[in-house]
Amino acid sequence: MTAFYVDRIEEGYAVLLFEVKQEVVLPVSSFDFEISEGSVLLFDGENFTLSIEKEEEKRNENADLLEKLLNRN
């Protein structure tokens, strides 16, 4: 399964980034669930699903990185 990250939403379109640092732009209306910037979507070849677990992991990784950057001497 491929993980996509919602980078931003612009004028009704979700800009998704995926593992190989490429973008896919899809209408927000194409999802039957609510998404926001930072949402993690899993794609199984046919359908997207929202992954709350992976989103939390990503937020924790980002928070840890920010803390390390702020505490550098």
Backbone as JSON, one array per atom type, in Angstrom:
{
  "sequence": "MTAFYVDRIEEGYAVLLFEVKQEVVLPVSSFDFEISEGSVLLFDGENFTLSIEKEEEKRNENADLLEKLLNRN",
  "N": [[0.83, -1.17, 0.0], [0.52, 2.22, -0.76], [1.51, 5.23, 0.81], [0.12, 8.42, 1.03], [0.49, 11.89, 1.61], [-1.32, 14.65, 2.66], [-0.41, 17.6, 1.54], [-1.26, 20.22, 1.09], [-4.29, 22.12, 0.65], [-5.84, 23.58, -2.0], [-8.01, 25.8, -3.44], [-10.12, 23.91, -3.58], [-8.78, 21.61, -4.31], [-6.79, 18.84, -3.4], [-3.42, 18.6, -2.66], [-1.35, 16.04, -2.9], [1.44, 14.38, -1.53], [3.74, 11.79, -2.17], [5.7, 8.87, -1.31], [7.96, 8.93, -3.05], [8.5, 11.56, -3.38], [6.84, 12.9, -5.18], [4.09, 14.72, -6.64], [0.52, 14.53, -6.55], [-2.49, 15.77, -7.71], [-5.73, 16.07, -6.68], [-9.31, 16.49, -6.81], [-10.83, 17.67, -3.84], [-13.37, 16.8, -3.4], [-13.38, 14.23, -4.35], [-12.95, 12.45, -2.36], [-14.57, 10.41, 0.02], [-14.55, 11.02, 2.65], [-13.54, 13.27, 5.27], [-10.73, 15.34, 4.75], [-7.65, 16.95, 5.68], [-4.92, 19.32, 5.78], [-1.98, 17.56, 6.35], [-3.19, 15.14, 6.72], [-3.01, 11.58, 6.38], [-3.15, 9.38, 3.77], [-3.93, 6.16, 2.62], [-3.35, 4.16, -0.2], [-4.61, 1.54, -2.04], [-4.36, 0.73, -4.62], [-6.79, 0.93, -5.77], [-8.55, 2.31, -4.03], [-8.64, 5.05, -1.7], [-7.9, 5.3, 1.77], [-8.31, 6.75, 4.99], [-5.71, 7.18, 7.28], [-5.48, 7.35, 10.5], [-3.7, 6.45, 12.43], [-1.15, 6.41, 11.1], [-1.0, 9.12, 10.55], [-0.78, 10.22, 13.13], [1.7, 9.08, 13.85], [3.37, 10.39, 12.0], [3.03, 13.07, 12.78], [4.14, 12.94, 15.35], [6.81, 12.26, 14.7], [7.53, 14.6, 13.33], [7.25, 16.48, 15.39], [9.23, 15.59, 17.17], [11.51, 16.01, 15.6], [11.4, 18.81, 15.3], [11.76, 19.56, 17.98], [14.39, 18.63, 18.4], [15.76, 20.3, 16.63], [15.28, 22.81, 17.74], [16.58, 22.59, 20.16], [19.26, 22.42, 19.63], [22.72, 23.06, 20.14]],
  "CA": [[0.0, 0.0, 0.0], [1.28, 3.46, -0.86], [1.04, 6.3, 1.68], [0.1, 9.78, 0.49], [0.36, 12.89, 2.64], [-1.97, 15.86, 2.16], [0.51, 18.71, 1.76], [-2.06, 21.43, 1.19], [-5.55, 22.13, -0.1], [-5.93, 24.85, -2.71], [-9.16, 26.0, -4.32], [-10.89, 22.68, -3.74], [-7.94, 20.5, -4.73], [-5.82, 18.35, -2.43], [-2.1, 18.31, -3.22], [-0.84, 14.88, -2.18], [2.83, 13.98, -1.74], [3.94, 10.4, -1.8], [7.02, 8.45, -0.87], [9.05, 9.25, -3.97], [8.53, 13.02, -3.47], [6.07, 13.39, -6.31], [2.79, 15.26, -6.29], [-0.7, 14.19, -7.24], [-3.5, 16.75, -7.35], [-7.07, 15.51, -6.85], [-10.36, 17.3, -6.19], [-11.18, 17.25, -2.47], [-14.67, 16.14, -3.5], [-13.22, 12.83, -4.77], [-12.84, 11.63, -1.15], [-15.85, 10.29, 0.74], [-14.26, 11.3, 4.06], [-12.94, 14.59, 5.41], [-9.27, 15.4, 4.81], [-7.08, 18.27, 5.97], [-3.48, 19.32, 5.63], [-1.37, 16.65, 7.31], [-3.84, 13.82, 6.68], [-2.27, 10.51, 5.71], [-4.06, 8.52, 3.02], [-3.35, 4.93, 2.08], [-3.93, 3.8, -1.49], [-4.41, 0.11, -2.27], [-4.42, 0.48, -6.06], [-8.13, 1.3, -6.2], [-9.22, 3.21, -3.11], [-7.93, 5.73, -0.62], [-8.46, 5.25, 3.11], [-7.67, 7.68, 5.91], [-4.96, 6.46, 8.32], [-5.27, 8.17, 11.7], [-2.49, 5.93, 13.08], [0.04, 6.92, 10.4], [-0.98, 10.57, 10.72], [-0.22, 10.47, 14.46], [3.13, 8.76, 13.78], [4.04, 11.46, 11.25], [3.03, 14.27, 13.63], [5.13, 12.71, 16.41], [8.14, 12.37, 14.08], [7.77, 16.01, 13.06], [7.42, 17.16, 16.68], [10.55, 15.2, 17.66], [12.49, 16.71, 14.77], [11.36, 20.22, 15.67], [12.38, 19.68, 19.3], [15.83, 18.48, 18.23], [16.26, 21.5, 15.96], [15.21, 23.93, 18.67], [17.48, 22.36, 21.3], [20.66, 22.29, 19.2], [23.63, 24.07, 20.73]],
  "C": [[0.88, 1.24, 0.0], [0.66, 4.51, 0.06], [1.17, 7.64, 0.97], [-0.13, 10.73, 1.64], [-0.28, 14.14, 2.03], [-1.07, 17.04, 2.54], [-0.27, 20.01, 1.96], [-3.34, 21.24, 0.38], [-5.69, 23.52, -0.68], [-7.12, 24.84, -3.65], [-9.9, 24.7, -4.62], [-10.1, 21.48, -4.21], [-6.96, 20.14, -3.62], [-4.52, 18.04, -3.15], [-1.49, 17.23, -2.34], [0.61, 14.64, -2.53], [2.94, 12.51, -1.41], [5.41, 10.07, -1.73], [8.18, 8.83, -1.78], [9.09, 10.75, -4.27], [7.88, 13.56, -4.74], [4.72, 13.87, -5.83], [1.69, 14.67, -7.15], [-1.73, 15.2, -6.77], [-4.87, 16.17, -7.69], [-8.1, 16.44, -6.24], [-10.67, 16.76, -4.78], [-12.48, 16.46, -2.5], [-14.56, 14.67, -3.92], [-13.07, 11.88, -3.57], [-14.18, 11.59, -0.44], [-15.67, 10.42, 2.25], [-13.56, 12.65, 4.1], [-11.42, 14.48, 5.49], [-8.86, 16.82, 5.17], [-5.58, 18.18, 5.75], [-2.86, 18.48, 6.73], [-2.03, 15.28, 7.35], [-2.96, 12.83, 5.95], [-3.3, 9.58, 5.07], [-3.31, 7.3, 2.52], [-4.09, 4.56, 0.82], [-3.59, 2.36, -1.8], [-4.43, -0.26, -3.75], [-5.77, 0.84, -6.64], [-8.75, 2.4, -5.36], [-8.26, 3.84, -2.12], [-8.66, 5.47, 0.69], [-7.66, 6.21, 3.99], [-6.99, 6.87, 7.01], [-4.65, 7.4, 9.48], [-3.97, 7.75, 12.38], [-1.22, 6.48, 12.42], [0.15, 8.43, 10.52], [-0.38, 10.93, 12.08], [1.28, 10.18, 14.5], [3.9, 9.89, 13.1], [4.11, 12.74, 12.08], [4.05, 14.14, 14.75], [6.55, 12.83, 15.87], [8.49, 13.83, 13.84], [8.01, 16.8, 14.35], [8.8, 16.85, 17.27], [11.65, 15.93, 16.9], [12.55, 18.19, 15.13], [12.04, 20.44, 17.03], [13.9, 19.57, 19.2], [16.44, 19.73, 17.61], [16.3, 22.68, 16.92], [16.19, 23.81, 19.82], [18.93, 22.16, 20.89], [21.49, 23.39, 19.84], [24.65, 24.52, 19.72]]
}
